[in-house]
Amino acid sequence: GQRSPLSLRHNQIYETLNGTQTEASTYGLSVGKRIMEMIPVRSSATRAIGYNPSTGQMQIQFKQGKTYMFCGVPQHVFDSFLSAGSKGSYYDNHIRDRYQC
């Protein structure tokens, strides 16, 4: 018999490697690795935030177009960032220069 084609989803993921931005195309199989869900937020600088509680990875997409990955982020830091009145201030005070991957 004929094999059915695999269902693929395509996402653009940006990672910071040694301070430079590298673009990588990632294909997630429907039965394979789950791609992080991004939550749109109201902010002058931040477009969306994603979090994987099982790995502690957090992804932040900024309005200027760059997306950064942070590792070892506790759930409470993500929750507080998501509910912060000022995402920029919370990022500067609690996330920037921390949780490097």
C-alpha positions as CSV (number, residue, x, y, z in Angstrom):
1,G,0.0,0.0,0.0
2,Q,0.8,3.6,-0.3
3,R,2.1,5.5,2.8
4,S,0.2,8.6,3.8
5,P,2.3,11.8,4.0
6,L,3.4,13.1,7.4
7,S,1.7,16.2,8.7
8,L,4.3,18.9,9.1
9,R,4.2,22.3,10.8
10,H,6.8,24.9,10.0
11,N,7.9,27.5,12.5
12,Q,10.7,30.0,12.3
13,I,12.8,29.9,15.5
14,Y,15.5,32.4,16.4
15,E,18.2,31.5,18.8
16,T,20.9,33.5,20.3
17,L,24.3,31.9,19.9
18,N,27.3,33.8,21.3
19,G,25.4,37.1,21.1
20,T,24.4,36.7,17.5
21,Q,21.0,35.8,16.1
22,T,20.7,32.7,14.0
23,E,17.7,31.8,12.1
24,A,16.7,28.1,12.0
25,S,13.7,26.4,10.4
26,T,12.2,23.7,12.6
27,Y,9.7,21.1,11.4
28,G,7.6,19.6,14.2
29,L,6.0,16.3,13.4
30,S,2.4,16.0,14.7
31,V,3.5,13.0,16.8
32,G,6.9,14.4,17.6
33,K,8.3,17.2,19.6
34,R,5.7,19.8,20.8
35,I,6.5,23.3,19.6
36,M,6.2,26.0,22.3
37,E,3.0,27.9,22.2
38,M,3.5,31.7,22.2
39,I,1.0,33.9,24.1
40,P,0.5,37.4,22.7
41,V,0.9,40.1,25.3
42,R,0.0,43.8,25.6
43,S,3.3,45.6,25.8
44,S,5.2,48.4,24.1
45,A,8.3,46.2,23.6
46,T,7.2,42.5,23.9
47,R,5.0,40.8,21.3
48,A,4.6,37.3,22.8
49,I,5.9,35.0,25.5
50,G,6.1,31.2,25.6
51,Y,7.0,28.8,28.4
52,N,7.5,25.0,28.7
53,P,7.0,24.1,32.4
54,S,8.5,20.6,31.9
55,T,11.9,22.0,30.7
56,G,11.8,25.5,32.2
57,Q,12.5,27.1,28.8
58,M,10.9,30.5,28.1
59,Q,10.9,32.2,24.8
60,I,10.3,36.0,24.4
61,Q,9.5,37.6,21.1
62,F,10.1,41.3,21.0
63,K,8.3,43.8,18.7
64,Q,11.5,44.7,16.9
65,G,11.5,41.1,15.5
66,K,14.0,39.2,17.7
67,T,13.1,36.2,19.7
68,Y,15.2,34.9,22.6
69,M,15.2,31.6,24.5
70,F,15.9,31.5,28.2
71,C,16.6,28.2,30.2
72,G,16.0,27.2,33.8
73,V,13.2,29.7,34.3
74,P,11.1,28.9,37.3
75,Q,7.3,28.8,36.8
76,H,6.7,31.8,39.1
77,V,9.0,34.0,37.1
78,F,7.1,33.2,33.9
79,D,3.7,33.7,35.7
80,S,4.9,37.1,37.2
81,F,6.2,38.2,33.8
82,L,3.0,37.3,32.1
83,S,0.9,39.3,34.6
84,A,3.3,42.2,35.1
85,G,1.9,45.7,34.4
86,S,5.1,46.6,32.7
87,K,6.7,43.7,30.8
88,G,9.8,45.9,30.1
89,S,10.5,46.7,33.7
90,Y,9.9,43.1,34.8
91,Y,12.2,41.8,32.0
92,D,14.9,44.3,33.0
93,N,14.7,43.6,36.7
94,H,14.1,39.8,36.7
95,I,15.1,38.2,33.4
96,R,17.7,40.2,31.4
97,D,21.2,38.7,31.7
98,R,19.8,35.7,33.6
99,Y,18.7,32.2,32.6
100,Q,21.2,31.7,29.8
101,C,20.8,28.6,27.8
